[in-house]
Amino acid sequence: MHYAATLMEAQLCRGDPVALVGGGNSAGQATLFLSRFVPSLTLVIRESELGQNMSRYLAARIERLPNVEVLPDAEVREIVAHDALESIVVENNQTGERRTISARALFVFIGAEPHNEWLHGRVALDEGGYILTGSDAAMAQYAPGGSNGNRRSPQLLETTVPAVFAAGDVRSGSTQRVSAAVGDGAIVIRHIHRLYSGHIHQIRLAQTYVSSK
C-alpha cells in the first residue's frame, strides 16, 4: 500500500496493474502520473462523478486515458494477498454489487485526519486540527485570544506552549512523509538540547522521580 506516487513508487509497480483510491485533486494528479508507467489503473471513487471533488480539467484528462478505468460509487471492501497484493474487492455503494480487481499495488489518496483531539485547548491547532508550530504558532500567540504575548517567540517546530514540540504528520504544514517526520524529530532533539543546556541535572532528577512512582 502506498500513500505517495513518486518516481520511486512508479518504478516499483512498472508493468503491473494497480488500483488507486481517492476522488480529489491529489488522486487525480497521481492517476495521471502513474498511468505513464502501468498497463492498467483502476481509480476507485465514492462519488457518482469524477468531477464532483476533482477539478474538471483533471477529470477530463483522466477520462481520456485508455488504460484508466474509473469505478464511481465504489469503496474497497477487501484486499486479497498472499506473499504480495494480488487483487482488491470493490463494492458499489448504491447496489451492493461486488467486483474483484487485479492489482499488484494499491495507492490511497483519501486525505488524512490527525488524532489531536486531546490537545484542543492546550496548544493552538489549525482549522484541520493540525498542530501549529514555529512562525504559525507565534502568530497564534499574538492573535486576539491567544496566549500571553510576553512569552518568547516559538522556535522552529515549537508549539504555543514553551518547550512542547510537534514533529511529523500531526504538525500543520507537514509533507506527511516518513523522511520528513524523521527530519522533524532530529530538529526537535537539537532544539531540546539547546533549550535545556545547563539544566541536564534537574531533568535527570525529574525523570528519576517520575519513573519511581
C-alpha positions in Angstrom: 0.0 0.0 0.0 1.3 3.4 -1.0 0.4 6.9 0.2 2.6 8.7 -2.4 3.1 8.5 -6.1 6.6 9.5 -6.8 9.1 8.1 -9.4 10.2 5.5 -6.8 6.7 4.1 -6.5 6.2 4.2 -10.2 9.3 2.2 -10.8 8.3 -0.4 -8.3 5.0 -1.1 -10.0 6.1 -0.5 -13.6 4.4 -3.0 -15.9 1.8 -4.2 -13.2 -1.9 -3.4 -12.9 -2.6 -1.0 -10.0 -5.5 0.5 -8.1 -5.9 3.9 -6.7 -8.5 5.1 -4.2 -9.5 8.8 -4.0 -11.6 11.4 -5.8 -9.7 14.6 -5.1 -7.1 16.5 -7.0 -4.2 14.7 -5.4 -5.7 11.4 -6.5 -6.2 12.8 -10.0 -2.6 14.0 -10.3 -1.3 10.6 -9.0 -3.5 8.9 -11.6 -2.1 10.9 -14.5 1.4 10.3 -13.3 1.1 6.5 -12.7 -0.8 5.9 -15.9 2.5 6.5 -17.8 4.1 3.5 -16.1 1.4 0.8 -15.7 -0.6 -1.2 -18.3 -3.9 -0.6 -16.4 -5.0 1.6 -13.4 -8.4 1.3 -11.7 -9.5 4.5 -10.0 -12.0 3.9 -7.2 -14.1 6.8 -6.1 -17.0 7.1 -3.7 -18.6 9.9 -5.7 -21.0 9.3 -8.6 -19.0 11.5 -10.9 -15.2 12.0 -11.2 -15.5 15.8 -11.4 -17.5 16.0 -8.1 -14.5 16.7 -5.9 -11.8 16.9 -8.6 -11.1 19.8 -10.9 -12.8 19.4 -14.2 -9.5 19.8 -16.0 -8.0 16.8 -14.2 -11.2 14.7 -14.6 -11.3 15.3 -18.4 -7.7 14.3 -18.8 -8.3 11.1 -16.8 -11.4 10.2 -18.8 -9.4 10.3 -22.0 -6.7 7.8 -20.7 -7.2 4.4 -22.4 -5.5 2.5 -19.6 -7.5 4.0 -16.7 -10.9 2.7 -15.6 -12.9 4.8 -13.2 -15.3 3.0 -10.8 -17.8 5.5 -9.4 -19.9 4.9 -6.3 -17.4 2.4 -5.1 -15.4 1.5 -2.0 -12.7 -1.1 -1.2 -14.1 -3.9 0.9 -11.3 -6.5 0.8 -7.7 -6.9 0.0 -6.5 -10.2 -1.4 -2.9 -11.0 -0.8 -0.6 -13.9 0.0 3.1 -13.1 -0.4 2.1 -9.8 -2.1 -1.0 -8.0 -3.2 -3.0 -9.8 -5.8 -6.4 -8.1 -6.0 -8.9 -5.9 -4.3 -12.6 -6.4 -3.8 -14.7 -3.3 -4.6 -18.3 -2.8 -3.6 -20.8 -0.4 -5.3 -22.2 1.7 -2.5 -25.5 2.1 -4.4 -26.3 -1.5 -5.4 -24.1 -3.6 -3.1 -22.6 -5.4 -6.1 -19.0 -6.6 -5.6 -16.2 -6.9 -8.1 -12.7 -8.2 -7.9 -10.0 -6.0 -9.5 -6.5 -7.3 -10.2 -3.9 -5.1 -8.6 -0.3 -5.5 -7.6 -0.1 -2.2 -5.8 -2.7 -0.1 -4.0 -2.4 3.7 -3.8 -4.5 5.5 -1.2 -5.3 9.2 -1.6 -8.3 9.8 0.7 -6.8 12.6 2.8 -5.8 12.4 6.5 -7.3 13.4 9.8 -5.0 14.0 12.8 -5.8 12.4 16.1 -5.1 15.6 18.1 -8.4 15.9 19.9 -6.7 15.6 23.3 -4.7 18.7 22.5 -7.7 21.0 22.0 -7.4 23.9 24.4 -3.8 23.0 25.3 -1.8 24.0 22.1 -3.0 26.0 19.1 -4.3 23.9 16.2 -5.2 24.9 12.6 -8.7 24.5 11.1 -7.9 20.9 10.2 -6.8 20.0 13.7 -3.0 20.0 12.9 -0.6 21.5 15.5 0.7 25.0 14.8 4.4 25.4 15.2 7.2 27.9 14.7 6.0 31.2 13.0 2.4 29.9 12.7 2.4 29.3 16.5 3.9 32.7 17.1 1.0 34.3 15.1 -1.5 32.3 17.1 0.1 33.6 20.4 -0.2 37.2 19.4 -3.7 36.9 17.8 -6.7 38.1 19.8 -7.5 35.5 22.4 -4.0 33.9 22.1 -1.6 33.2 24.9 0.4 35.9 26.7 2.3 38.0 24.2 5.2 38.4 26.7 6.4 34.9 26.1 9.3 34.4 23.7 8.5 33.5 20.1 8.3 29.8 19.5 11.3 28.1 17.8 11.0 26.0 14.7 8.6 23.1 15.4 7.8 24.5 18.8 4.1 24.9 19.7 2.3 27.7 21.5 3.3 26.0 24.8 7.0 26.7 25.5 9.3 23.6 25.3 6.5 21.5 23.7 7.3 20.5 20.2 5.5 18.7 17.3 7.1 16.5 14.7 5.8 14.6 11.7 2.3 14.2 10.3 0.5 15.9 13.2 2.2 19.2 12.5 0.5 21.8 10.4 2.2 22.2 7.1 3.9 18.8 7.2 4.6 17.0 3.9 3.3 13.8 5.6 6.3 11.6 4.6 8.3 9.3 6.8 11.6 11.0 5.8 10.2 14.4 6.7 9.0 13.2 10.1 12.5 11.8 10.8 13.9 15.1 9.9 11.5 16.9 12.2 12.5 14.6 15.0 16.2 15.4 14.5 15.4 19.1 14.5 13.4 18.9 17.7 16.1 17.0 19.5 18.6 19.8 18.7 16.2 22.4 20.0 15.6 20.5 23.2 19.3 20.2 23.8 19.7 24.0 23.2 16.7 24.8 25.5 17.9 22.7 28.4 21.6 23.2 28.1 22.9 23.6 31.6 19.8 22.0 33.2 20.6 18.4 32.5 21.0 17.6 36.2 17.5 18.8 37.0 16.0 16.9 34.1 17.6 13.7 35.2 16.2 14.2 38.7 12.7 14.8 37.3 13.0 11.6 35.2 14.1 9.6 38.2 11.2 10.9 40.3 8.6 10.1 37.6 9.8 6.6 37.0 9.9 5.7 40.7 6.2 6.4 41.4 
